[in-house]
Amino acid sequence: MPIIEHNSVPMPAAVDYRRQRTFVSREQGAASLTINEVELQPGWEGRLHTHPTDIAIMVTAGAVQIVIDDEVTTVRAGTTLLAPPGVPHKLINKLWIPVRMLVTYPASELETDYLE
């Protein structure tokens, strides 16, 4: 059973206002689980999309806006978003600080269907 020390996994430089590092994946021996830490810089805006699996997005620092059915909600640290399969959503960071999130899904590869 691997023990993953988060500080030993480097966070790469931001590309297009986004950076990501992986804590759990096939590389660590997981058969069907992925956990990524994602940081979105101010000015980042995703595209509306869906996934065929559940996605849990735990906001650990900062805040982010989520768009679901044309409704925008600001979500702060200490909150978990659940995106059920097939629910269109997108994240936007128009705030002044980066947001950090742990993104968890029950697959080794995340399938994404973009709607815009």
Residue pairs with C-beta under 8 A, 6 or more apart in sequence:
2 28
2 29
4 23
4 24
4 28
6 23
6 37
9 21
9 22
9 23
10 21
11 19
11 21
11 37
11 39
12 19
12 20
12 21
13 19
14 39
14 41
16 44
17 40
17 41
17 42
17 43
17 44
17 93
18 38
18 39
18 40
18 41
18 44
19 38
19 39
19 41
20 36
20 37
20 38
20 39
21 36
21 37
22 34
22 35
22 36
22 37
23 35
23 36
23 37
23 102
24 30
24 33
24 34
24 35
25 34
25 35
25 108
26 108
30 108
31 108
32 106
32 107
32 108
33 104
33 105
33 106
33 107
33 108
34 103
34 104
34 105
34 107
34 108
34 110
35 102
35 103
35 104
36 102
36 103
37 60
37 100
37 101
37 102
37 103
38 100
38 101
38 102
38 103
39 98
39 99
39 100
39 101
40 64
40 91
40 93
40 98
40 99
40 101
41 93
41 98
42 93
42 94
42 95
42 96
42 97
42 98
43 93
43 94
44 91
44 92
44 93
45 90
45 91
45 92
45 93
45 94
46 90
46 91
46 92
47 90
47 114
47 115
47 116
48 67
48 88
48 89
48 90
48 114
48 115
48 116
49 88
49 89
49 90
49 112
49 113
49 114
49 115
50 85
50 86
50 87
50 88
50 89
50 112
50 113
50 115
51 83
51 85
51 86
51 105
51 110
51 111
51 112
51 113
52 85
52 86
52 111
52 113
53 85
53 105
53 106
53 107
53 110
53 111
54 82
54 83
54 84
54 85
54 105
54 106
55 82
55 83
55 103
55 104
55 105
55 110
56 80
56 81
56 82
56 83
56 102
56 103
56 104
56 105
57 80
57 81
57 82
57 83
57 91
57 101
57 102
57 103
57 104
58 79
58 80
58 81
58 101
58 102
58 103
58 104
59 75
59 76
59 77
59 78
59 79
59 80
59 81
59 99
59 100
59 101
60 77
60 100
60 101
60 102
61 77
61 98
61 99
61 100
62 76
62 77
62 93
62 95
62 97
62 98
62 99
62 100
63 74
63 75
63 76
63 77
63 95
63 97
63 99
64 74
64 75
64 91
64 92
64 93
64 95
64 99
64 101
65 72
65 73
65 74
65 75
65 91
65 92
65 93
65 94
65 95
66 72
66 73
66 75
66 81
66 89
66 90
66 91
66 92
67 89
67 90
67 91
67 92
68 87
68 88
68 89
69 88
72 92
75 81
83 89
88 115
93 99
